[in-house]
């Protein structure tokens, strides 16, 4: 628990909120917090192109809440959410964590480095003469207002892609966007656009 208290203090010192966005507040705390979280993910985590998750550790002793106490405490310290035996790091961590340099000894360091350097912020979809910009809202979901993307919704239905509607938003997962791409629709993720710009 002392370690979780220190981790929480590092996180609170490392980042601050500017408007609706988190930014780096203290460089030393940022480096230290990034190293700890990177090691947690490499040790007991899942890495996907759009999300970082940790596997929950069981408590050494039974509590009234079963074995979820340590998981909840770690989630609180990280400023993350817990559920289903996993801790889900918020989407802005993909943008702000410093990647650990890849090492040959641990394959996961390469996966983590790639995931953090290709952080998912947005996806551009072009259909006919229309361009749609979907933003990543965490958990591998890209969203756009339903009213803005009627043609995108119709095309996806025609090719048999199941797309969710959440309130007034059209929700596509990273996997669905890849499927659109396989059907010949132009889909570009922000990191791909940035790489093209750097080359030119």
C-alpha positions as CSV (number, residue, x, y, z in Angstrom):
1,X,0.0,0.0,0.0
2,X,2.9,2.3,0.7
3,X,4.1,1.7,-2.9
4,X,0.6,2.6,-4.3
5,X,0.7,5.8,-2.2
6,X,4.0,6.7,-3.8
7,X,2.7,5.8,-7.3
8,X,-0.3,8.0,-6.8
9,X,1.9,10.9,-5.6
10,X,4.1,10.5,-8.7
11,X,1.1,10.5,-11.0
12,X,-0.4,13.6,-9.4
13,X,3.0,15.4,-9.7
14,X,3.7,14.2,-13.2
15,X,0.6,15.4,-15.0
16,X,-1.8,18.3,-14.8
17,X,-5.0,19.0,-16.7
18,X,-5.1,22.0,-19.1
19,X,-8.7,22.5,-20.2
20,X,-9.9,19.0,-21.2
21,X,-6.4,17.6,-21.9
22,X,-3.6,16.1,-19.6
23,X,-0.1,17.5,-20.1
24,X,3.3,16.9,-18.4
25,X,3.7,18.9,-15.2
26,X,7.0,17.7,-13.7
27,X,9.6,16.0,-15.9
28,X,11.3,14.0,-13.1
29,X,7.9,12.6,-11.8
30,X,6.9,11.9,-15.5
31,X,10.0,9.8,-16.1
32,X,9.7,7.9,-12.9
33,X,5.9,7.3,-13.3
34,X,6.4,6.2,-16.9
35,X,9.1,3.7,-15.9
36,X,6.9,2.1,-13.2
37,X,3.8,1.8,-15.4
38,X,5.9,0.5,-18.3
39,X,7.3,-2.2,-16.1
40,X,3.9,-3.1,-14.7
41,X,2.6,-3.5,-18.3
42,X,5.6,-5.5,-19.4
43,X,5.3,-7.7,-16.3
44,X,1.6,-8.3,-16.1
45,X,-0.1,-6.4,-18.9
46,X,-1.8,-6.6,-22.3
47,X,-0.6,-4.4,-25.1
48,X,-2.8,-3.7,-28.1
49,X,-2.4,-0.9,-30.7
50,X,-5.1,1.0,-28.9
51,X,-5.1,0.1,-25.3
52,X,-2.9,-0.9,-22.3
53,X,-4.3,-3.1,-19.6
54,X,-2.9,-4.8,-16.4
55,X,-3.9,-8.1,-15.0
56,X,-5.2,-7.9,-11.5
57,X,-3.1,-9.4,-8.7
58,X,-4.9,-11.5,-6.1
59,X,-4.8,-10.3,-2.5
60,X,-2.5,-12.3,-0.2
61,X,-5.4,-12.6,2.3
62,X,-9.1,-12.8,2.0
63,X,-11.1,-9.6,2.6
64,X,-14.8,-8.8,2.7
65,X,-14.5,-7.8,-1.0
66,X,-12.8,-11.0,-1.9
67,X,-9.6,-10.6,-4.0
68,X,-10.5,-7.3,-5.6
69,X,-9.0,-4.9,-3.0
70,X,-5.5,-4.7,-4.3
71,X,-6.7,-4.4,-7.9
72,X,-8.9,-1.4,-6.9
73,X,-6.1,0.2,-4.9
74,X,-3.7,-0.1,-7.8
75,X,-6.3,1.3,-10.2
76,X,-6.8,4.3,-7.9
77,X,-3.1,4.9,-7.6
78,X,-2.8,4.8,-11.5
79,X,-5.9,6.9,-12.0
80,X,-7.3,4.0,-14.1
81,X,-10.5,1.9,-14.1
82,X,-10.8,-1.7,-12.8
83,X,-13.2,-4.4,-14.0
84,X,-13.3,-7.9,-15.2
85,X,-10.1,-8.8,-13.4
86,X,-8.2,-6.2,-15.4
87,X,-7.0,-2.6,-14.9
88,X,-7.7,-0.4,-18.0
89,X,-5.3,2.6,-18.3
90,X,-7.0,5.7,-19.7
91,X,-6.5,6.6,-23.3
92,X,-4.3,9.7,-22.6
93,X,-1.7,7.4,-21.1
94,X,-1.0,6.2,-24.6
95,X,-0.1,9.8,-25.5
96,X,1.9,10.7,-22.4
97,X,3.8,7.7,-21.2
98,X,7.5,7.6,-22.1
99,X,8.2,4.3,-23.9
100,X,10.8,2.0,-22.5
101,X,13.6,1.3,-25.0
102,X,13.1,-2.2,-26.6
103,X,15.4,-4.9,-25.3
104,X,16.1,-8.3,-27.0
105,X,15.5,-10.1,-23.7
106,X,11.8,-9.0,-23.4
107,X,9.7,-9.2,-26.6
108,X,7.0,-7.1,-24.8
109,X,9.3,-4.1,-24.6
110,X,9.2,-3.9,-28.4
111,X,5.4,-4.2,-28.4
112,X,5.0,-1.5,-25.8
113,X,7.5,0.8,-27.5
114,X,5.6,0.5,-30.8
115,X,2.2,1.0,-29.1
116,X,3.3,4.2,-27.3
117,X,5.1,5.7,-30.3
118,X,2.1,5.0,-32.5
119,X,-0.4,6.3,-30.0
120,X,-4.0,6.3,-31.4
121,X,-5.5,9.8,-31.4
122,X,-7.6,9.9,-34.5
123,X,-8.5,8.1,-37.8
124,X,-9.3,9.7,-41.1
125,X,-11.8,7.9,-43.3
126,X,-12.4,9.0,-47.0
127,X,-15.4,7.8,-48.9
128,X,-16.1,9.3,-52.3
129,X,-15.5,13.0,-51.9
130,X,-16.2,13.0,-48.1
131,X,-13.6,12.9,-45.3
132,X,-14.5,11.9,-41.8
133,X,-12.3,12.5,-38.8
134,X,-12.9,10.0,-35.9
135,X,-11.3,10.6,-32.5
136,X,-10.1,7.8,-30.2
137,X,-12.0,7.9,-26.9
138,X,-10.3,5.0,-25.2
139,X,-10.6,1.2,-25.2
140,X,-9.9,1.0,-28.9
141,X,-13.0,3.0,-29.9
142,X,-13.1,5.7,-32.5
143,X,-16.2,8.0,-32.6
144,X,-17.9,10.6,-34.7
145,X,-21.3,12.3,-34.4
146,X,-24.0,10.2,-36.2
147,X,-25.3,13.2,-38.1
148,X,-21.8,13.9,-39.5
149,X,-21.2,10.4,-40.7
150,X,-24.4,9.1,-42.3
151,X,-22.6,8.0,-45.5
152,X,-20.0,6.2,-43.5
153,X,-22.7,4.4,-41.6
154,X,-24.5,3.3,-44.8
155,X,-21.3,2.0,-46.4
156,X,-20.4,0.0,-43.3
157,X,-23.9,-1.5,-43.3
158,X,-23.7,-2.4,-47.0
159,X,-20.5,-4.4,-46.5
160,X,-21.9,-6.1,-43.4
161,X,-19.8,-4.4,-40.6
162,X,-21.6,-4.1,-37.3
163,X,-21.2,-0.6,-36.0
164,X,-22.5,0.5,-32.6
165,X,-24.5,3.7,-31.9
166,X,-23.9,5.2,-28.5
167,X,-26.2,8.1,-27.7
168,X,-25.5,10.5,-30.7
169,X,-22.2,8.9,-31.6
170,X,-21.2,6.4,-34.2
171,X,-18.6,4.0,-32.7
172,X,-16.0,2.0,-34.7
173,X,-13.4,-0.2,-33.1
174,X,-9.8,-0.3,-34.4
175,X,-10.6,-3.7,-35.8
176,X,-13.7,-2.4,-37.7
177,X,-11.6,0.4,-39.2
178,X,-9.0,-2.2,-40.4
179,X,-11.9,-4.1,-42.0
180,X,-13.1,-1.0,-43.8
181,X,-9.5,-0.6,-45.1
182,X,-9.6,-4.2,-46.4
183,X,-12.7,-3.4,-48.3
184,X,-10.9,-0.7,-50.2
185,X,-12.0,2.3,-48.2
186,X,-9.2,4.7,-47.4
187,X,-8.5,4.7,-43.7
188,X,-5.5,6.4,-42.2
189,X,-4.5,6.6,-38.5
190,X,-3.0,9.9,-37.3
191,X,0.4,8.3,-36.7
192,X,0.5,7.1,-40.3
193,X,-0.3,10.6,-41.5
194,X,2.4,12.1,-39.3
195,X,5.0,9.6,-40.6
196,X,4.1,10.6,-44.2
197,X,4.5,14.3,-43.3
198,X,7.9,13.6,-41.7
199,X,9.2,11.8,-44.8
200,X,8.1,14.7,-47.1
